[in-house]
């Protein structure tokens, strides 16, 4: 029989409590520190913060503290030079590098713990071993994609900067002039990946914490069906689109100052970008708690206001806004299509932030249509919007049935009723 355990609280998830608890043994903590140091060293070499001289330059050792300069986020900085190497540590990029290296050390060390545990118990864990190990490596893989992006103005490659610019709807030139955004982008992506890893530990945590090696610990992974694949694809798409869409607001600040932005622009930033983006991220990361929160407050006044804002923001994104509002900075897909077709501004036409091409089409498809449509459906029919995502969660039907109070139609499987979301009741740890 599979043991049922309550899931972690929100604060525990946000602070990565389960992941950090695995670092308590000294050897695992030492491994995390080693990985972080190695990653920081590679990032400094790639980013140009660390220069190694060969043959020796025969320079006198000296330290120089840089107190002022431009850009402002690089100062105060520190420059250290010896006959064999030189280290340049600009302020904000160094902070980003330390945080990113710590995250990579945490993610990789947890992945090693998961991998070693699942390999030892591969016969008992079965398919969960491969899934757990691959997912455990996700944070480090994402971090390595933008290796050294927080180090200096030449930290990321041209391709990496271009991908970041396309994902957030800004220009490569703006990113090069504001290199702090690359570090922030990498740090946020890494943190979201660590949150996903923390979710992994809530599923397979009993297997890791069972030091006795007993086979009594039962891990139930979702069956890989068409529904599971569709739901997993939707979760990944919502997570990627939501994170990059939230960061796109900060990318707008590279060209539009928040202190001088219009009310329409601020409405777009708060409703279109942050509300729609974060709802997608939260639903993708923790679909069952999201359903529980919505189910308990669907008919209450705050819940109705929240749903109305979701519908408004989603419709303005997936469809568009009328001319007066579109001209104020709050616009959507139809407005950009009109702008691309050369329609006058009096019709509500707005020029897209990207040139016509693959990046713009993907932006329209994932960040405008997908996120906008999800927000509309979530506001109007929350259960319908979350149904595909809950196909990937073991035991979701039991939780849904307990919140709904009853289920009406039979599933035909041993007389077990079907949940209101069309899920077959399952068993969860």
HUBELBEL-V462666 format. One record per helix or strand of 3 or more residues. SS is the DSSP state (h for helix, s for strand). FROM is the first residue (numbers start at 1). LEN is the number of residues. If there is no record, write none. Layout:
# HUBELBEL-V462666
SS|FROM|LEN / SS|FROM|LEN
This chain:
# HUBELBEL-V462666
h|10|5 / h|17|5 / h|26|22 / s|50|3 / s|62|5 / h|72|3 / s|77|5 / s|85|5 / h|91|30 / h|122|4 / h|127|10 / h|138|8 / h|158|11 / h|172|6 / h|180|30 / h|226|27 / h|263|23 / h|287|10 / h|301|18 / h|323|4 / h|333|8 / h|345|3 / h|358|23 / h|382|9 / h|396|9
